[in-house]
Each structure stands twice: as structure tokens, then as C-alpha cells.
Amino acid sequence: MVTLMDLHIHSSYSRHWWAGQSSLATPKEILDAAEERNIKVIAIADHNSIEGAKEAVKLARDRDIIVLPAVELSTIDGHLLGFNATEPVPKWLTAEAAIDKLREQGAFVVAAHPMFVIASIGLKARKLKLDALEGFNARCAVSNSSSQRLAKRLNLPVTGGSDAHSLDEIGNGLCITAKEVYTVEDVLRAIKHHKVILSGNPAKAYQIVKNSMQIMASKVRRESQFIKHKI
């Protein structure tokens, strides 16, 4: 029996530093969508927030699904994924300082989409104390081969995920393991021991455009209601 894992999903708690809210999907909706697609493990990794992950962990207690709490942290050098992060970490630290802060709370640190053209660690990964590299990211598919080659060169494990910012993207990128996993520790152990394979398909352009339009429409509605209330 194989276990499907999507280890990079954004919830409605996720905020881009430059564009505001980046997803409208609530933690409950994400859990529902993952279960419908037979995904056993998810990591909610919101931009610079652990609130969505914390909510999902609580909601998953009565479900047959494992939530790996996580964060996608913005550093001045690029994005880092902190798996099993339980406390907030300031954004815009150096990558080295952010890794230290994440490690202090026992997090497993992964370079997100490391070879993508923006918001990525790039070859600086060679000098950092990373636990793994994200080898498959459905939204950054153009750089996945380069990221996997870098991981192989550094002898680091790989992770994979959809980087979903909408419900229909969940499952676009997956880690698959033949091992049974029952806990977060089992998931991290499978990654550490190179017991996962990567699978998935690039996010479709219409999924990304649709998500952006929905977020824009939601923002317009909120601002219209605010103005109406003020008037």
C-alpha cells in the first residue's frame, strides 16, 4: 500500500508580503479535498503564518489524515519550508538565522522550490544546513529538474507538493512512500531516509488565473462592504 502526501498547501491564512491573501481555501475545505483524493498526509505551509496549520491539526484529530504543521517563511535569501514548526518566526531574516530559529523549535527545514527564478535559495543551498530540498513543486515545474539535480549533488532528501493556492490544485504535486505512516514522525523519517518518490503534474495556467481572479473578487467585495458600512 502506498501513501500519498502533498507537502505544500496554502490556506486562507496565507498572506503574500506584496499581494495580501494568497488563498481562499479554509483548513476544513483543504482536509475535505485531500480526503476525496485519497491523500493521507498534507502539510499546510502558509506564507509566514502557522495559524492555518494549527487549525488543520485540530480538525484532523477525528479524521484518517495526518497534518504536518508547517510554514513557508520569507527570508532575504529565498523561501524556506519549516515542517513541524509550531511557533512563529520573523520574516526577512537571513536564511541562516531563519534556519536557526526553526531548528530551535525542532522543525525540519526544506528549501522551497530552490532553483526557481524568484523567492528561492538557489545555489546558496550548498552552504546552508538544510534537511531537504523541495524537488517537485507543481507551480514551479520549470525548475523541478534542476532542484532534483541539486539535491542529488548535495545528497539531500527531497520533498514534493502542489504549492496549492486553491482547492483544485491539491494533489498536483505529491510525495509517495510505500511505507505505512501513522504520525508526523513517520512522515519525516520516510523523507530523511530517502524513502519517498516524487510525482505529479504542473499546475495548469487556468488554475492559477482562476485563483487570482477569485482572490481579487473577494478583496473587491470586502472593500465594497467596508465603504458601504462607512457611508
N, C-alpha and C positions, 0 to 999 in steps of 0.2 A: 504494500500500500504506500502510495506517495503522499506527501503533504505539500499543499500549495501555500505559498507565502508571498504576500505583497507587502514589501517592507519600505514603502514610501508613499504615504497618502496624506493629503491635506484636508482639514475640516474647516468649518465655518469660523473657527477661532484663529485661522491663519491670516497673517497680515504681511503683505509686501511693504517694505520701508518706503517704496516710491509710489505704489498704486493702491494702498489700502487693502481691504479684504480681498483674498485671493481664491476663496471657495465659499459656496453656499451650502455645501453638504454637511448636515449635522452628524455628530458621532453616531447617533442611533441609525440614521439613514445609511451611513457607511457600513455599520455592522450588518444591517439587513442585506445590503447589496453583496457584501463579501460572502455571507452565508448562502445566498441564492446562487453564487458562482462556485460554491464548494471550496472557498479559500479558508483554510484553517487558522492562519496566522496573519495578522495585519500589524503594521506599525503606523500609527498616526504621528506624523512628523511635521507639525505646523511651523511656519516661519516664526522663530523667536518666541514661541509660546508652548507651554506644556499643558494648558488648560483643556484642550480638546482630547489629548491623550488620557488625562486623568479622568475625564467624564466617561470616555470609552471603556477604560479599565473597570469602572464601577458597573456600567451597563452590561459588560461581558460576563459578569460573575455567574449569571444564570443561563449562560449560553455555551454551546460547544465550540468556542472560538477563543483564541489566545490573542490578547492585545499586548504588543510590545510598546511600552510608552517610549516616546522619542521626541526629538526636536530637530528642526533644520535651522541651524544657527548661522547668522550672517557674521562673518569676520572680515577684517580688512583684506584678507588674502583669498577669500572664497567661502563657499558654504560647507559646513560640516554637519553630519548627522550624528546625534548623540542617542544611541539606543540605550534604553533603560535609564534615561535621565529622569530625575524626579524633582529637581529643583531648577528654577530659572537661572540662566547665565546671561550676563550682559552681552549685548551685540556690539560689534565693531571693535572687539579685542583683536590682537594678533592671533593667528592660527595657533601658535604655541601657547599663548595664555589661555585661549578658549579650551584647548585640549586639556591643559592642567586643571581648569575649573570643572570640566566634565568628568575627568578622571577622579577628582576629589569625591564625587558622589557615586563612583563606581560605574560610570557609563562606559559603553563600548563605542569607540569613536571611529566613524567612517567618513571618508571624503566623498561628498555628494557630487555626482556627475563630474568626476575630477578633471576630465580633459575637454569639457565643453568650452565654448568660446567666451562665455560670461559667467561670473559668480562662481568660479571654480578654482580649486587649489593648483591644478596643473602640475608641472614637474616639481614644484616645491614639495610635493608629497614625498619625494625621495629623502627629504631632510626632517620630516615630521614623525612623531611617534604615533602612528595610526594603527588601528586594529584591523582595518579592512578598507577596500575601495568599493564604491558602487560601480559594478561592472555592467549593469543594464539599467537604463533609465528610459522609459518609453517616450518621454518628452524631449530627451536629449540624444535620440538614437544615433545621430550622425557621429557622435563621439564614443559610442559604446565599444567599438573595436579597439580604439586607442586606449581607453580606460582599462580594458581587459589585458591588453599587452603590457601596460604599466604595472598592473597587479602581478602579472606573471614575472616580470623583471624584478620586482621587489619581494617576490614570494609572499604576497599578502593574500588573504582570502577575499572573496568578492560577495557582494550582496546585489539584489535586484528588486526593482519596484516600478510601479506605474508612474510615480510622481503625480498621481491623480489630483486634479483640482475640481473634478466633477464626478458624479456617481457613475456615469457611463464609461469613464476611463479606468475604473478599478479593475485590476486583473490584466491590464495591458502589458505590465511587466511583472515577472514572477521569479522567485527563488523556489526551487523544487528539491525536496530531500526525500530519500527512500526511508529515512529513519522516522519512527514514531516520535512525536514531540508532545509533551504534556504541560510544559512550563516554559517561561521565558528563558530560564537557564538552559533548557534543552535546545531551544532555538539558537541561542548564542554559541552553545557548544558545537552544534552542527556547522555553523559558519566558521568558527575558529579552526575546526578540523578539516576544512575544505570538503564538507560532505553535502554541498548544495550545487545544483546546476542552474543556469540562468535560462529563462525562456520568455517569450512574449513577442509583441508586435509594436512598432512605433505608433504613438498617438496619432490619430487622424486629425488633419487640419480642421475639419468641421467641428470636432470635439473641443478643440482649443478656442476656436472662434465663438462657438455657442456658449462656452463657459464665460468668456469675456463679455459677451453681449448680455448674458443673464446678470452678471455682477453689475454691469453698467446700469441696466434697467432697475435693479434693486436699489442702487445708490440714488438714482433719479427719484424713485418712489419715496425713499426716506427723506430726501431733501424737500420734495414737494409737500409731504405731510408736515415737516417742520415749519415750512413757510406758511402753510395754511393755518397751523396752530398759532403761529405768531400773529397772523392777521386777525 
